[in-house]
Amino acid sequence: MSAPTSGLADVFDLESTGPDRWQGSNDGVRLPQLFGGQLVAQSILAAGHTVTDGKAISSVHTHFLRPGSTNRATEFSVDRLRDGKRLSTRGVDVHQDGRLVCRSTVSASSIDEGITHSRAVPAALPPAECVTLQELAEADGGLGEVWEEFSAIEIRVSPLDSQSPTTHSAAPPRNIWMRSAQRLSDDPLIHVAALAYASDLMLMATALTPHGYDIGQEHSLDTDWTGVSLDHTMWFQRPVRADEWLLFEHSTPTAHAGRAVVNAAVFDQSGLQICQITQEALLIARIE
């Protein structure tokens, strides 16, 4: 197993192994299975390497099929499903030892003039006035070794505004700032991948906020619950720099039979929404 990385450059440096084939290294975080955000990010990179006509990644839809191993090589194969004037679509399969771990559909679109709008940015303190996730977790016994290894992404949490109206979530939305801890290159594809990596960090915790848990209680969550991501979808509306602070508004509108839907709207520091994220996660209470 590789040591935990302090940045994303090594994880994002895919090695070409043949036409539309790549091999990726793992981030070294000691989870029971490969981190879903890593798989989504690397799938975006593999697909993006096959789009050469100036289009930008506009969406990714990933189904997690089997847990990946953190000490096995990860292979990415790209199927060029469509290349049109405005849109290109790729299928990306991720294998380990011949086993299909996840499957993604990645789209890229030309950057043209057209309809444009953005919802209002939620009220949140600026990053400098927010506490780090590590500080917030101290009252719950700390983040633990695994969470501390997610050092590639800086996380700061805005205080909860319990008075704000909640119309689209079963619990008050949580506003969380995130950015790459490492300065990234100017390649737009790298920034989309970094946003995808960060996008999977806080979603599952959000799914349990209607049930007496909160962001910063990751130690209690790991003790009381087991969970897996089932699928993960992102739509990228505007260019992004993932090494600058991005505001994620996390909400969870519904859950049933252990399957929870979690959303995140992502805003840049100018207040424009740059991305929309939806995930379904399966959460099961641990029985002592």
C-alpha positions, 0 to 999 in steps of 0.5 A: 500500500502506498503512503497517504498522499499530501496532494493529488498530483500523483493520483491524477497522473494516469499511465497509458497502457494502450489505446484508450487504456490507463492505469492509476495509482491509489491515494493510500488512504486506509479505507476498507475499500477504494475511495469513491471520489478517487474513482470518479476523479480518475474516470473523468481524467481517463475520459478527458484524455480521449476528448481532443476537440476543445470540449470541456467535461460537463457531467459524470454518472458513476455506479459503484458495483464492487468495493475496490482494493487499496493495494491493487492496481486500478485499470481504466478502459474508455469506450468512445460512445459518441462524438458530435459537434457539441457533445462527446460521450465516453463510457469508462470501466474500472477493473481490478484483477479482472473484476469490474469495480465501477462504471461511469458515463462521462460527457463533454460539451463545447463551450458556446453561448446559450442560456445562463442562470445561477441560483443565489449563493447560500449565506456562509461565513468566509473560509477564514472565519470557519473552523477546520473539520479537525477542530470541529471533530475534537468534541467527538473524539477526533477524526481518527487516523483514516480521516486525517489521511485525507490531507489532500483536501482542506475542509472548513465548516461554516456554523449551522444557521438553524433559523434559516428556512429549510425547504429542500432538505430533511435537516438544515443544509450544511455549508462546507468550504473545500479546496485542494491543499496543493496548488494545481496546474492550469489544466482545466481537466485536473481541476474538474477531477479535483472537484470530483475527488473532494465531492465525495468527502462529506456526502454520507455524513450529511445523510445522517444529519436528520438522525441526530448526527452532525458534520464533525461527528465522523468518529461516532458515524464510523462507530454507529453506522456502516455505509457505501455509495451506490451511485454518484452524479455531477454536472459541471456548469462553469469553469472551476479552480479546485485549488481555490476555496469552493462552497459546498451546500450539502442537503439530504431531501429524502431517504427510505429503507436505508437508501439516502439521497444527498445533494451538494450545490457548489459555488465559487467565491464570486457566488456563481454555482459551478456544479451540482452533485447528487449521490445515493448512499446505503447506510446501515446501523451497526448492531452491537 
